[in-house]
Amino acid sequence: MDNLVVQEYLTQGAVLAGQGKHEEALAYYDKAERENPQDIDVYLSKGIACANLDKLDEAKTQFEKALKINRASGPAYFHLGNIAVLQGDVALGFENYNKAMANGYDDAQLYYSIALLHEESGEVDMAVRNYSKAIMRDALRPDIRIRKARLLLQGNHLPEALQTLDETILTNPDVFEGYHLKFTVLLQQKQYAKAGELLDHALELFPRDAGFAIDKASLLIEQKKIDDALAILTALENAEETDDVVRRRIYMERARIYAGNNDVRSAISALEQAKVLSENAGEFDAEIIFLLTNCHLGAEEYDKVLTYARQLLEKVDTGYTKETARYFEPLALKMLDRMDEALPLYKDAINEFRNQALAAPGNLDAYLLRIMCLRDIEQYDQALELADYVIALQPERAEPRLLRVTVLEALGRADAALAETKVVNEMLPEELRKK
């Protein structure tokens, strides 16, 4: 047995694996195994190669062989956790990840994988915590910070998201997503001057990135400089290098302009153009369909709302878009005078939103959607109780107060509704204030 020979075979296999040639790499790992069948790195390498070839059962076998050599191998438990997750056994995945940690495995990817599982389960706080742990172990990986920032944005934790994005830009100034997401935060905070400065800097770094040009148009739309925004979109649309992916975003931005001007028909037309481009590419663009659903709702075209809501429920796995579609489906049926079909769907949605809130108490969207369902089926007292709870959690958030107004109005409590309207109007810009 020559350890140098074993190491050379493992190195040669790793080089091939780095080129995506996992089948060829396995041949060299086999040679290493013949030289020394007691080398744990052989089985770890073979397992990773098999996993990359989607030979998950064989990969699992190799990692189990590694554990026979060393029952305290953190990497082996980590990879077994990955296999379990890929095979749909999340509980076993968590179990193996915990064993990896207990045996001293402290790699950033371990905490990143754990964070992903928590995120998929709606456990936002645990996901953010584990993304932070991953960042501590590998401060230069931009994908971890970007993922954490996106999650913070979804939860409306804007200051924390902004700090994470500042760190991303500082450690990885050549990663465009950091600039784009920071721009999104600044736009939400209505810090238009800072957003403009950031965009100018980003366009210097990435002059050919069409995404930043579209961001510029978004900024101008927010500043009510509609003609300037349309000019940028038109110039970008006519540019020779503009592809259909960018055109799709151009149509969506135009739809935003039309919707902001209450021109729902033009907004729908622009979104239909974007939808055609996504279909030509063989894609289902959930954002386009979601926007179309909202536009048709505004136009009181409930048959369209029903069609698109069902498409979203079928095609989208998780997230706010799917859960909102879960509400839109019975709403559309109710508005089409099909309450016998709507009522069981409302009840199913209420139960689902309750379960989501129990599993992840920080998921306020689940509470808001449940309030709307309760209001629609005239369970006003329950809706009001839930609205009061959400307002106690986030008194500065306008959405639960707006819902509370509608429930109070439905209960005939005009004075209380008026008082709440005055409170919520202080939170909203002039054009969005409730009359």
C-alpha positions in Angstrom: 0.0 0.0 0.0 1.4 3.3 -1.1 -0.3 6.3 0.4 1.2 8.6 -2.2 -0.4 6.5 -4.9 -3.7 6.7 -3.2 -3.5 10.5 -2.8 -2.5 10.8 -6.5 -5.6 8.8 -7.6 -7.8 10.9 -5.3 -6.3 14.1 -6.7 -6.7 13.0 -10.3 -10.4 12.1 -9.6 -11.0 15.4 -7.9 -9.6 17.3 -10.9 -11.9 15.3 -13.2 -14.8 15.9 -10.9 -14.0 19.7 -10.9 -14.6 19.5 -14.7 -17.9 17.8 -14.2 -16.5 14.4 -15.3 -17.9 12.5 -12.4 -18.1 9.1 -14.1 -14.4 9.4 -15.1 -13.5 10.5 -11.6 -15.1 7.3 -10.2 -12.6 5.2 -12.1 -9.7 6.9 -10.3 -11.5 6.6 -7.0 -11.9 2.9 -7.6 -8.1 2.7 -8.2 -7.6 4.4 -4.9 -9.9 2.0 -3.2 -8.0 -1.0 -4.6 -4.7 0.5 -3.2 -6.2 1.2 0.3 -9.8 0.1 1.1 -9.4 1.6 4.6 -9.0 5.2 3.4 -12.1 7.1 4.4 -11.5 9.8 1.8 -12.0 7.2 -0.9 -15.6 6.6 0.1 -16.4 10.2 0.7 -15.1 11.1 -2.8 -17.0 8.2 -4.4 -20.2 9.2 -2.5 -20.0 12.7 -3.7 -19.4 11.6 -7.3 -22.3 9.2 -7.2 -24.5 12.0 -5.8 -23.5 14.3 -8.6 -24.5 11.5 -11.0 -27.9 11.2 -9.3 -27.0 7.7 -8.1 -28.3 8.5 -4.6 -28.6 4.9 -3.3 -25.1 4.2 -4.3 -23.9 7.5 -2.8 -25.6 6.6 0.5 -23.8 3.2 0.4 -20.4 4.9 0.0 -21.0 7.3 2.9 -22.1 4.4 5.1 -18.8 2.7 4.2 -17.0 5.8 5.4 -18.8 5.6 8.7 -17.7 2.0 9.1 -14.1 3.2 9.0 -14.8 6.2 11.3 -18.1 6.4 13.2 -17.3 10.0 14.2 -16.9 11.3 10.6 -18.8 14.6 10.5 -18.4 14.9 6.7 -20.0 11.5 6.2 -23.0 12.4 8.3 -23.3 15.7 6.5 -23.4 14.0 3.1 -25.9 11.4 4.4 -28.0 14.3 5.4 -27.9 15.7 1.9 -28.9 12.4 0.5 -31.8 12.1 2.9 -33.1 15.5 1.9 -32.8 14.7 -1.8 -34.8 11.5 -1.2 -37.5 13.5 0.5 -36.8 12.5 4.2 -36.3 15.9 5.8 -36.4 14.5 9.3 -33.6 12.1 8.6 -31.7 15.0 6.9 -31.9 17.1 10.1 -30.9 14.1 12.2 -27.7 13.5 10.1 -26.9 17.2 10.0 -27.1 17.3 13.8 -24.8 14.3 14.0 -22.4 16.0 11.7 -22.3 19.0 14.1 -22.0 16.8 17.1 -18.9 15.2 15.5 -17.2 18.5 14.9 -18.2 19.3 11.3 -18.4 23.0 11.2 -18.5 23.9 7.5 -20.5 26.8 6.1 -22.4 24.5 3.7 -23.8 22.5 6.7 -25.4 25.6 8.2 -26.5 26.8 4.7 -28.2 23.5 4.1 -30.0 23.6 7.5 -31.1 27.2 6.8 -32.6 26.1 3.5 -34.7 23.4 5.2 -35.9 25.9 7.8 -36.7 28.4 5.0 -38.7 25.8 3.1 -40.6 25.0 6.3 -41.5 28.6 6.9 -39.3 28.9 10.0 -37.8 32.2 9.1 -36.0 33.0 12.3 -34.2 29.7 12.3 -33.3 30.1 8.7 -31.9 33.6 9.3 -29.9 32.3 12.3 -28.3 29.5 10.3 -27.5 31.7 7.3 -25.7 33.9 9.8 -23.8 30.9 11.1 -22.8 30.0 7.6 -21.6 33.5 6.9 -19.4 33.4 10.0 -17.7 30.3 8.7 -17.3 31.6 5.1 -17.6 35.4 5.0 -16.7 35.5 1.3 -19.6 33.5 -0.1 -22.0 36.0 -1.6 -24.8 33.4 -2.2 -25.3 33.0 1.5 -25.6 36.7 2.2 -27.9 37.1 -0.8 -30.2 34.3 0.4 -30.3 35.8 3.9 -31.1 39.3 2.5 -33.9 38.0 0.4 -35.4 36.3 3.4 -35.2 39.4 5.5 -36.8 41.4 2.7 -39.7 38.9 2.5 -40.2 39.5 6.2 -40.1 43.2 5.8 -37.0 43.5 8.0 -35.5 46.3 5.9 -32.7 47.6 8.2 -31.3 44.1 8.7 -31.6 43.4 5.0 -29.8 46.6 4.2 -27.0 45.8 6.6 -26.6 42.3 5.1 -26.5 43.8 1.6 -23.9 46.4 2.6 -21.7 43.5 3.8 -22.3 41.7 0.5 -21.2 44.6 -1.5 -18.2 45.2 0.7 -17.0 41.6 0.6 -18.0 40.9 -3.1 -18.1 44.2 -5.0 -18.3 42.3 -8.3 -21.6 40.5 -7.5 -24.4 42.5 -9.1 -27.2 41.0 -7.0 -26.0 42.8 -3.9 -26.5 46.2 -5.7 -29.9 45.2 -7.2 -31.3 44.0 -3.8 -30.0 47.0 -2.0 -31.7 49.2 -4.6 -34.9 47.4 -3.9 -34.6 48.1 -0.2 -33.9 51.7 -0.7 -36.8 52.0 -3.1 -39.1 50.5 -0.5 -37.8 52.9 2.1 -38.4 55.8 -0.4 -34.8 56.8 -0.2 -34.8 57.9 -3.8 -31.6 59.9 -3.7 -29.5 57.1 -2.2 -31.2 54.6 -4.6 -30.2 56.8 -7.6 -26.6 57.1 -6.4 -26.4 53.3 -5.9 -27.7 52.8 -9.4 -25.3 55.2 -11.0 -22.4 53.3 -9.3 -23.8 50.0 -10.4 -24.2 51.1 -14.0 -20.5 52.2 -13.9 -19.5 48.7 -12.8 -22.0 46.8 -15.0 -22.7 49.1 -18.0 -24.2 46.3 -20.1 -26.5 44.9 -17.4 -30.0 45.6 -18.6 -31.4 44.9 -15.1 -30.0 48.1 -13.8 -31.5 50.1 -16.6 -34.9 48.6 -15.7 -34.2 49.4 -12.1 -33.6 53.0 -13.2 -37.0 53.0 -14.8 -38.5 51.6 -11.6 -37.0 54.5 -9.7 -38.4 57.1 -12.1 -41.8 55.5 -11.9 -41.7 55.8 -8.1 -40.7 59.5 -8.5 -43.7 60.0 -10.9 -41.3 60.7 -13.8 -43.3 58.5 -16.1 -42.2 60.0 -19.4 -38.5 59.5 -18.4 -39.2 55.9 -17.3 -41.0 55.1 -20.6 -38.1 56.6 -22.6 -35.7 54.3 -20.8 -37.9 51.3 -21.4 -38.4 52.1 -25.1 -34.7 52.7 -25.7 -33.9 49.4 -24.0 -36.6 47.6 -26.0 -35.2 48.9 -29.3 -31.5 48.1 -28.4 -30.0 45.4 -30.6 -28.7 43.3 -27.8 -32.0 43.2 -25.9 -33.4 39.6 -25.6 -36.8 38.3 -24.8 -36.0 37.9 -21.1 -35.3 41.6 -20.8 -38.3 42.4 -23.0 -40.5 40.4 -20.6 -39.3 42.7 -17.7 -39.9 45.8 -19.9 -43.5 44.8 -20.5 -44.0 44.2 -16.7 -42.6 47.6 -15.9 -45.0 49.2 -18.4 -47.8 47.2 -16.8 -46.8 48.9 -13.5 -47.1 52.3 -15.1 -50.5 51.6 -16.5 -51.8 50.1 -13.3 -50.5 53.1 -11.4 -52.6 55.3 -13.7 -55.6 53.0 -13.2 -55.4 51.9 -16.8 -56.1 48.3 -16.0 -56.8 47.3 -19.7 -53.4 48.5 -20.8 -51.7 46.8 -17.9 -53.4 43.5 -18.8 -52.3 44.0 -22.4 -48.7 44.5 -21.4 -48.7 41.5 -19.1 -50.2 39.4 -21.8 -47.2 40.3 -24.0 -44.9 39.3 -21.3 -46.9 36.1 -20.8 -46.5 35.2 -24.5 -42.7 35.6 -24.2 -42.5 33.3 -21.2 -44.7 30.7 -22.9 -42.5 30.9 -26.1 -39.5 30.1 -23.8 -41.4 27.1 -22.4 -41.6 28.7 -18.9 -44.4 29.4 -16.4 -43.7 32.9 -15.0 -45.5 33.0 -11.7 -44.9 36.7 -11.3 -46.7 37.5 -14.5 -49.6 35.3 -13.8 -49.9 36.7 -10.3 -49.9 40.3 -11.6 -52.5 39.3 -14.2 -54.7 37.8 -11.4 -54.5 41.1 -9.5 -55.3 43.1 -12.6 -58.3 41.0 -13.5 -59.5 41.2 -9.9 -59.4 45.0 -10.3 -61.3 44.7 -13.5 -63.9 42.5 -11.8 -63.2 39.7 -14.3 -63.6 36.9 -11.8 -63.6 34.1 -14.3 -60.0 35.1 -15.3 -59.1 35.4 -11.6 -60.3 31.9 -11.0 -58.4 30.5 -14.0 -55.1 32.2 -13.1 -55.5 31.4 -9.4 -55.8 27.7 -10.2 -52.8 27.8 -12.4 -50.7 29.3 -9.6 -52.0 26.7 -7.2 -51.0 24.0 -9.6 -47.6 25.3 -10.7 -46.2 27.1 -7.7 -44.8 25.0 -4.9 -44.6 27.4 -1.9 -44.5 31.0 -0.9 -46.7 34.1 -0.8 -47.8 33.8 -4.5 -49.3 30.3 -3.9 -50.9 31.2 -0.6 -52.5 34.3 -2.0 -53.8 32.2 -4.9 -55.3 29.9 -2.2 -57.4 32.9 -1.2 -58.1 34.2 -4.7 -59.7 30.9 -5.8 -62.7 30.9 -3.3 -63.0 34.7 -3.6 -63.5 34.4 -7.4 -66.0 31.7 -6.9 -67.9 33.8 -4.3 -68.0 36.8 -6.7 -69.3 34.5 -9.5 -72.2 33.5 -7.2 -70.8 30.0 -6.7 -70.7 30.2 -2.9 -71.5 26.4 -2.5 -68.1 25.8 -4.2 -66.3 28.6 -2.5 -67.2 27.8 1.2 -65.3 24.5 1.5 -62.3 26.2 -0.1 -62.5 29.1 2.3 -62.6 26.6 5.2 -59.6 24.7 3.8 -57.7 27.9 3.3 -58.4 29.0 6.9 -57.1 25.7 8.3 -54.0 25.9 6.1 -53.2 29.5 7.1 -53.8 28.5 10.8 -51.3 25.6 10.4 -48.8 27.8 8.7 -49.0 30.4 11.5 -48.6 27.7 14.2 -45.6 26.3 12.4 -44.1 29.7 11.9 -45.6 32.4 14.2 -43.6 35.1 12.5 -45.5 34.4 9.2 -47.8 37.4 9.4 -49.0 37.0 5.8 -50.7 33.7 6.9 -52.6 35.8 9.5 -53.6 38.4 7.0 -54.9 35.9 4.4 -56.8 34.1 7.2 -58.5 37.4 8.2 -59.6 38.0 4.7 -61.1 34.5 4.5 -62.9 34.9 7.8 -64.3 38.3 6.7 -65.5 36.9 3.3 -67.5 34.2 5.0 -68.9 36.7 7.5 -67.1 35.4 10.6 -66.4 39.0 11.6 -65.7 38.6 15.3 -62.9 36.0 14.6 -61.5 38.2 11.8 -61.5 41.2 14.1 -59.8 39.3 17.0 -57.1 38.1 14.6 -56.6 41.6 13.2 -56.1 43.0 16.7 -53.5 40.4 17.4 -51.5 41.2 14.2 -51.7 44.9 14.9 -50.4 44.3 18.5 -47.4 42.4 16.9 -46.7 45.1 14.2 -48.5 48.3 15.1 -46.6 50.2 12.3 -47.8 47.9 9.5 -50.7 49.3 7.4 -52.2 46.1 6.0 -53.8 44.7 9.1 -55.3 48.1 10.0 -56.8 48.4 6.5 -58.3 44.9 6.9 -59.6 45.9 10.4 -61.4 48.9 8.7 -63.2 46.6 6.3 -64.3 44.3 9.1 -65.5 47.1 11.3 -67.5 48.5 8.3 -69.0 45.1 7.7 -70.0 45.0 11.4 -71.7 48.4 11.1 -69.3 50.0 13.5 -68.8 53.2 11.5 -67.2 55.4 14.2 -64.6 52.8 15.0 -63.9 52.3 11.3 -63.4 56.0 10.8 -61.0 56.2 13.8 -59.0 53.3 12.4 -59.0 55.0 8.9 -57.4 58.1 10.4 -54.7 56.0 12.0 -53.9 54.1 8.9 -53.9 57.1 6.6 -51.1 58.6 8.6 -49.0 55.5 7.5 -49.8 55.7 3.8 -48.7 58.1 1.1 -51.4 60.5 -0.1 -52.4 58.5 -3.2 -53.0 55.3 -1.2 -55.0 56.8 1.6 -58.5 55.4 2.2 -61.2 58.0 1.6 
